[in-house]
Amino acid sequence: MVWLVIVLVLVCLSLILGIYTLEKNLRQAREQLEQVRAGETGVRLTLDTPNRQAEELFHTINALLEQRELERVDYQRKERQLRQQIANVSHDLRTPLTSILGYLQLLREEGLSPEERRAWLEVIDGRAQSLRELITAFYDLSRIEGGEYPLEREQVELRRELEEVLAGFYPELEKSGLTVSVDLARDIPPVWGDRGGVRRVFSNLLVNALRHGQGTLEVKLERRGAWAAASFTNGAPDMTQEDVLHVFERSFTADRTRTGQNTGLGLSIVQALMVQMGHQVRPELREGRFTIETLWTLGGSGGQQAPEV
């Protein structure tokens, strides 16, 4: 009988100790969660005394806290990017608009000759066209990234589309001063994509080369196993490896301050379209030559690992 009492006492003491330990851990956890709610970062729930059930619960809560912190960091990063993009958009829209308003003011002056008036009207028309293209590019990029840009899934012959785009750019290429080298393989099977999207990709890459390229422009289409690679390479002696990391960002141009060129939206649209069509695009800078390479999956819908250069 005495032993039974002793056992019961020990059991009760063990239960009391367990309850006390659990309450202590919960109080500590509550204090730590209050720190999290107050905005402190890096706080994690800890145990002063071991408790298997509490450890499992705290592990789950800590995982949620880590996820919450990662989401907060990602949100702050995106918020900074959005502010920078808004600043870039404002700059890009303001530049041609300011020019238009300035020339309109000049046109109000008396005593202008017909030749001066005509010349300034041509300048205004050019700035207005640039402004319209810029607004259209912003609109198209937002639709592509939002999944609202209509893309058809069809078989597209890259060689044919690239030849037609190059032919359409012939006058601009002639006036550019670039030496143009074209090498298009004939054994390229069709790829899945949107015909208009493919043309937009090639057109934007040519426009980028015309605006920023120097020396020789090399346009190449070749097959690499299960891939077709269409690349555009031009001289870029002032470009850096740091610039390459940002070429697909909205409103990025490596020589913005030197040339007055406004946006890098063309390359942003290229990347967005390639992703939407299930293919890949990558930039490279090597020995002063800048390359944008589009990689198209043959006989599939994309998503494979890109081949090594």
C-alpha positions as CSV (number, residue, x, y, z in Angstrom):
1,M,0.0,0.0,0.0
2,V,2.8,2.4,0.9
3,W,4.5,1.6,-2.5
4,L,1.3,2.4,-4.3
5,V,1.1,5.8,-2.6
6,I,4.7,6.5,-3.4
7,V,4.1,5.6,-7.1
8,L,1.0,7.8,-7.2
9,V,3.0,10.7,-5.7
10,L,5.8,10.3,-8.2
11,V,3.3,10.2,-11.0
12,C,1.6,13.4,-9.8
13,L,4.9,15.1,-9.4
14,S,5.9,14.1,-12.9
15,L,2.6,15.4,-14.3
16,I,3.0,18.7,-12.3
17,L,6.5,19.1,-13.6
18,G,5.4,18.4,-17.2
19,I,2.6,20.9,-17.0
20,Y,4.9,23.5,-15.4
21,T,7.5,22.9,-18.1
22,L,4.9,23.2,-20.9
23,E,3.5,26.4,-19.4
24,K,7.0,27.9,-19.2
25,N,7.8,27.0,-22.8
26,L,4.4,28.4,-23.9
27,R,5.1,31.7,-22.0
28,Q,8.5,32.0,-23.6
29,A,7.0,31.2,-27.1
30,R,4.3,33.9,-26.5
31,E,7.0,36.5,-25.6
32,Q,9.0,35.6,-28.7
33,L,5.9,35.8,-30.9
34,E,5.2,39.3,-29.4
35,Q,8.7,40.3,-30.6
36,V,7.8,39.0,-34.1
37,R,4.5,41.0,-34.1
38,A,6.5,44.1,-33.0
39,G,8.5,43.9,-36.2
40,E,11.7,42.2,-35.0
41,T,13.3,39.9,-37.6
42,G,15.2,36.7,-37.1
43,V,13.2,35.7,-34.0
44,R,12.7,31.9,-33.7
45,L,10.9,29.9,-31.0
46,T,13.2,28.1,-28.6
47,L,12.7,25.6,-25.7
48,D,14.4,26.0,-22.3
49,T,13.5,22.4,-21.4
50,P,13.0,19.5,-23.7
51,N,9.5,18.5,-24.8
52,R,8.9,16.4,-27.9
53,Q,5.4,17.7,-28.7
54,A,6.4,21.3,-28.1
55,E,9.5,20.8,-30.2
56,E,7.4,19.6,-33.2
57,L,5.0,22.5,-32.8
58,F,7.8,25.0,-32.5
59,H,9.5,23.5,-35.6
60,T,6.4,24.1,-37.6
61,I,6.0,27.6,-36.3
62,N,9.6,28.5,-37.0
63,A,9.2,27.2,-40.6
64,L,6.2,29.5,-41.0
65,L,8.2,32.4,-39.5
66,E,11.1,31.8,-42.0
67,Q,8.6,31.7,-44.9
68,R,7.0,34.9,-43.7
69,E,10.4,36.6,-43.5
70,L,11.4,35.4,-47.0
71,E,8.1,36.7,-48.3
72,R,8.7,40.1,-46.6
73,V,12.2,40.4,-48.1
74,D,10.8,39.4,-51.5
75,Y,8.0,42.0,-51.2
76,Q,10.5,44.7,-50.3
77,R,12.6,43.8,-53.3
78,K,9.7,44.0,-55.6
79,E,8.6,47.2,-54.1
80,R,12.0,48.8,-54.7
81,Q,12.0,47.5,-58.3
82,L,8.5,48.9,-58.8
83,R,9.6,52.3,-57.6
84,Q,12.6,52.2,-59.8
85,Q,10.5,51.1,-62.8
86,I,8.0,54.0,-62.2
87,A,10.9,56.4,-62.0
88,N,12.3,55.0,-65.3
89,V,8.9,55.1,-67.0
90,S,8.5,58.7,-65.9
91,H,11.9,59.7,-67.2
92,D,11.3,57.9,-70.5
93,L,7.9,59.4,-71.1
94,R,9.0,62.9,-70.0
95,T,12.0,63.1,-72.3
96,P,10.2,63.1,-75.7
97,L,7.2,65.0,-74.2
98,T,9.5,67.8,-73.0
99,S,11.0,68.0,-76.4
100,I,7.6,68.1,-78.1
101,L,6.5,70.9,-75.9
102,G,9.7,72.9,-76.4
103,Y,9.4,72.8,-80.2
104,L,5.7,73.7,-80.0
105,Q,6.7,76.8,-78.1
106,L,9.2,77.6,-80.8
107,L,6.6,77.3,-83.5
108,R,4.5,80.0,-81.8
109,E,7.3,82.5,-82.4
110,E,6.7,85.1,-85.2
111,G,8.9,85.4,-88.2
112,L,9.6,81.8,-88.8
113,S,10.5,80.8,-92.3
114,P,8.6,78.0,-94.0
115,E,11.7,75.9,-93.9
116,E,12.3,76.3,-90.2
117,R,8.6,75.6,-89.5
118,R,8.7,72.4,-91.6
119,A,12.0,71.3,-90.0
120,W,10.6,71.7,-86.5
121,L,7.4,70.0,-87.3
122,E,9.4,67.0,-88.6
123,V,11.2,66.9,-85.2
124,I,7.9,67.1,-83.4
125,D,6.6,64.3,-85.5
126,G,9.6,62.1,-84.8
127,R,9.4,62.7,-81.0
128,A,5.6,62.0,-81.1
129,Q,6.3,58.7,-83.0
130,S,8.9,57.7,-80.4
131,L,6.5,58.5,-77.6
132,R,3.7,56.4,-79.2
133,E,6.1,53.5,-79.7
134,L,7.2,53.8,-76.0
135,I,3.7,53.8,-74.7
136,T,2.8,50.9,-76.9
137,A,5.8,48.9,-75.6
138,F,4.9,49.5,-72.0
139,Y,1.3,48.4,-72.7
140,D,2.4,45.3,-74.6
141,L,4.9,44.3,-71.9
142,S,2.3,44.6,-69.2
143,R,-0.1,42.5,-71.2
144,I,2.5,39.8,-71.9
145,E,3.6,39.6,-68.3
146,G,-0.1,39.5,-67.2
147,G,-0.9,36.6,-69.6
148,E,-3.3,38.8,-71.6
149,Y,-1.3,39.0,-74.8
150,P,-2.9,36.7,-77.4
151,L,-0.4,34.0,-78.5
152,E,-1.3,31.1,-80.8
153,R,0.3,27.7,-80.6
154,E,1.4,26.8,-84.1
155,Q,4.3,25.4,-86.1
156,V,6.7,28.2,-87.1
157,E,9.6,28.0,-89.5
158,L,12.3,30.1,-87.9
159,R,14.4,30.5,-91.0
160,R,11.5,31.9,-93.1
161,E,10.4,34.3,-90.4
162,L,13.9,35.5,-89.7
163,E,14.6,36.0,-93.5
164,E,11.4,38.1,-93.8
165,V,12.3,40.2,-90.8
166,L,15.8,40.9,-92.1
167,A,14.4,41.8,-95.5
168,G,12.0,44.3,-93.8
169,F,14.9,45.9,-91.9
170,Y,17.1,46.1,-95.0
171,P,16.9,50.0,-95.4
172,E,17.7,50.5,-91.7
173,L,20.6,48.1,-91.9
174,E,22.0,49.8,-94.9
175,K,21.9,53.2,-93.2
176,S,23.3,51.9,-89.9
177,G,26.9,51.7,-90.8
178,L,27.0,48.1,-89.4
179,T,28.7,45.4,-91.4
180,V,26.0,42.7,-91.5
181,S,26.8,38.9,-91.6
182,V,24.0,36.5,-92.0
183,D,24.3,32.7,-91.6
184,L,21.0,30.8,-91.6
185,A,21.1,27.0,-91.6
186,R,18.6,25.2,-93.8
187,D,18.0,22.1,-91.8
188,I,15.9,23.7,-89.0
189,P,12.6,21.9,-88.3
190,P,9.6,24.0,-87.3
191,V,9.2,25.0,-83.7
192,W,6.0,25.5,-81.6
193,G,5.3,29.2,-81.0
194,D,3.3,32.2,-82.1
195,R,4.2,33.5,-85.5
196,G,3.6,37.1,-84.5
197,G,5.6,36.5,-81.3
198,V,8.5,35.1,-83.2
199,R,8.6,38.1,-85.5
200,R,8.4,40.4,-82.5
201,V,11.3,38.7,-80.9
202,F,13.5,38.9,-84.0
203,S,12.4,42.5,-84.7
204,N,13.2,43.7,-81.2
205,L,16.6,42.1,-81.3
206,L,17.5,43.8,-84.6
207,V,16.3,47.1,-83.3
208,N,18.5,46.7,-80.2
209,A,21.5,46.0,-82.4
210,L,20.7,48.9,-84.6
211,R,20.4,51.3,-81.7
212,H,23.4,50.1,-79.6
213,G,25.6,47.9,-81.7
214,Q,28.9,48.8,-83.3
215,G,31.1,47.1,-86.0
216,T,29.8,43.9,-87.3
217,L,26.3,42.5,-86.7
218,E,26.2,38.7,-87.0
219,V,22.8,37.0,-87.3
220,K,23.1,33.2,-87.0
221,L,20.6,30.4,-87.0
222,E,21.8,26.9,-86.3
223,R,20.7,23.5,-85.0
224,R,22.1,22.1,-81.7
225,G,20.7,18.7,-81.2
226,A,17.1,19.1,-79.9
227,W,17.5,22.9,-80.1
228,A,17.5,25.7,-82.7
229,A,19.6,28.7,-81.7
230,A,19.1,32.1,-83.3
231,S,21.7,34.6,-82.2
232,F,22.3,38.3,-82.7
233,T,25.9,39.5,-82.0
234,N,27.3,43.0,-82.3
235,G,30.2,45.0,-81.0
236,A,29.7,46.5,-77.5
237,P,33.1,47.8,-76.4
238,D,31.7,49.9,-73.5
239,M,29.5,47.2,-72.1
240,T,30.4,45.4,-68.8
241,Q,29.6,42.0,-67.4
242,E,27.5,43.8,-64.8
243,D,25.4,45.3,-67.6
244,V,24.7,41.8,-69.0
245,L,23.0,40.9,-65.7
246,H,20.4,43.6,-66.2
247,V,19.7,43.7,-70.0
248,F,16.3,42.2,-69.6
249,E,15.2,44.6,-66.9
250,R,12.6,47.2,-67.8
251,S,14.1,50.6,-68.9
252,F,17.7,49.4,-68.7
253,T,20.3,50.6,-71.2
254,A,23.9,50.4,-70.5
255,D,24.6,53.7,-72.4
256,R,21.6,55.7,-71.4
257,T,23.5,58.7,-70.1
258,R,25.9,58.8,-73.1
259,T,23.4,58.4,-76.0
260,G,20.1,59.5,-74.7
261,Q,18.5,56.3,-75.9
262,N,15.4,55.8,-73.7
263,T,14.3,52.3,-72.9
264,G,15.4,48.7,-72.7
265,L,11.8,47.5,-73.1
266,G,12.6,45.8,-76.3
267,L,14.7,43.1,-74.6
268,S,12.2,42.9,-71.7
269,I,9.5,42.0,-74.3
270,V,11.8,39.5,-75.9
271,Q,12.4,37.7,-72.7
272,A,8.7,37.8,-71.7
273,L,7.6,36.4,-75.2
274,M,10.2,33.6,-75.1
275,V,9.0,32.5,-71.7
276,Q,5.3,32.7,-72.8
277,M,6.1,30.6,-75.8
278,G,8.0,28.0,-73.7
279,H,11.5,28.7,-75.0
280,Q,14.6,30.5,-73.6
281,V,16.8,33.5,-74.2
282,R,20.2,34.4,-72.7
283,P,22.7,37.2,-73.1
284,E,26.5,36.9,-73.2
285,L,29.4,39.3,-73.4
286,R,32.7,38.0,-74.7
287,E,35.7,40.1,-75.8
288,G,33.7,43.2,-76.5
289,R,31.0,41.3,-78.5
290,F,27.5,41.2,-77.1
291,T,25.2,38.3,-78.0
292,I,21.5,37.7,-77.4
293,E,20.8,34.0,-78.1
294,T,17.2,32.7,-78.4
295,L,16.9,28.9,-77.9
296,W,13.9,27.1,-79.4
297,T,13.0,23.6,-78.4
298,L,12.5,21.4,-81.5
299,G,9.5,19.0,-81.5
300,G,8.3,20.0,-78.1
301,S,6.8,22.8,-75.9
302,G,10.0,24.0,-74.2
303,G,11.1,23.7,-70.7
304,Q,14.3,21.6,-71.3
305,Q,17.7,22.6,-70.0
306,A,19.5,24.9,-72.5
307,P,22.5,23.5,-74.3
308,E,26.0,24.7,-73.4
309,V,27.5,27.2,-75.7
